[in-house]
């Protein structure tokens, strides 16, 4: 006779692999987020890492397994998204301030040129 009973809980451990991938991507994203001007890219890779960690969290929850790796990956990913957003915000403000300063400089130069004539 054949044994036809199946285990009701998955034993593949796919949530572990997904959690490790999310943690590695989130860690790389948070390291990248502190690099000036390139840190904006951490926003996007952090979002991907956060999505992967949420998937790992759901998979681990359905398998009644430990969720610690997925939770750590989610926290690191959210931190990298936050720092990446902060980098983008600071860069946008710097560009805006630089454009404003350039406009004031050009206005001063035009006024000085017209005063000479």
C-alpha positions in Angstrom: 0.0 0.0 0.0 1.1 3.5 -0.7 1.2 6.3 1.9 -1.1 9.0 0.5 -1.2 11.3 3.5 0.2 14.7 2.8 1.6 17.1 5.2 -0.7 20.1 5.7 2.1 22.6 6.4 4.6 23.5 3.7 8.1 22.3 4.4 9.8 24.1 1.6 11.0 27.1 3.6 10.4 29.6 0.8 9.7 32.3 3.3 13.3 31.9 4.6 14.8 32.5 1.2 12.4 35.4 0.5 13.2 36.9 3.9 17.0 36.5 3.3 16.7 38.1 -0.2 14.6 41.0 1.3 17.1 41.5 4.1 20.1 41.5 1.8 18.4 43.9 -0.7 17.2 46.1 2.2 20.7 46.2 3.7 22.2 47.2 0.4 19.5 49.8 0.0 20.2 51.4 3.4 23.9 51.4 2.7 23.3 53.0 -0.7 20.9 55.5 0.8 23.7 57.3 2.6 25.7 57.9 -0.6 25.1 61.5 -1.7 23.1 61.9 -4.9 22.9 58.1 -5.5 20.9 57.6 -2.3 17.7 58.4 -4.2 18.0 55.0 -5.9 17.7 53.4 -2.4 14.1 54.6 -2.4 13.2 52.3 -5.2 15.2 49.3 -4.1 13.9 49.8 -0.6 10.3 49.6 -1.9 11.2 46.3 -3.7 12.8 45.0 -0.5 9.7 46.0 1.5 7.4 44.2 -0.9 9.5 41.1 -0.8 9.6 41.2 3.0 5.9 41.6 3.2 5.5 38.5 0.9 7.9 36.6 3.2 6.0 37.7 6.2 2.7 36.4 4.7 4.3 33.1 3.7 5.8 32.6 7.1 2.5 33.4 8.8 0.7 30.9 6.6 3.3 28.2 7.3 3.1 29.0 11.1 6.9 29.6 11.0 9.2 32.2 12.6 8.6 35.6 11.1 11.7 37.3 12.6 13.7 37.4 9.4 10.9 39.0 7.5 10.2 41.5 10.2 13.8 42.6 10.4 13.9 42.9 6.6 10.8 45.0 6.6 12.2 47.4 9.2 15.5 47.7 7.3 13.6 48.2 4.0 11.3 50.9 5.5 14.4 52.7 6.9 16.1 52.7 3.5 12.9 54.0 1.9 12.8 56.8 4.5 16.4 57.8 4.0 16.1 57.6 0.2 13.1 59.9 0.4 15.0 62.3 2.6 17.9 62.3 0.1 15.5 63.1 -2.7 13.8 65.8 -0.7 17.2 67.4 0.2 18.4 67.3 -3.4 15.2 68.8 -4.7 15.5 71.7 -2.2 19.2 72.2 -3.1 18.3 72.4 -6.8 15.5 74.8 -6.1 17.7 77.0 -3.9 20.4 77.0 -6.5 18.0 78.0 -9.2 16.7 80.8 -7.0 20.2 82.0 -6.3 21.1 81.8 -10.0 18.0 83.9 -10.8 19.0 86.6 -8.3 22.6 86.7 -9.6 21.3 87.1 -13.2 18.9 89.8 -12.1 21.8 91.7 -10.4 24.0 91.3 -13.5 21.3 92.6 -15.8 20.6 95.6 -13.5 24.4 96.3 -13.4 24.6 96.1 -17.2 21.7 98.4 -17.8 23.0 100.9 -15.3 26.2 101.2 -17.3 24.4 102.3 -20.4 
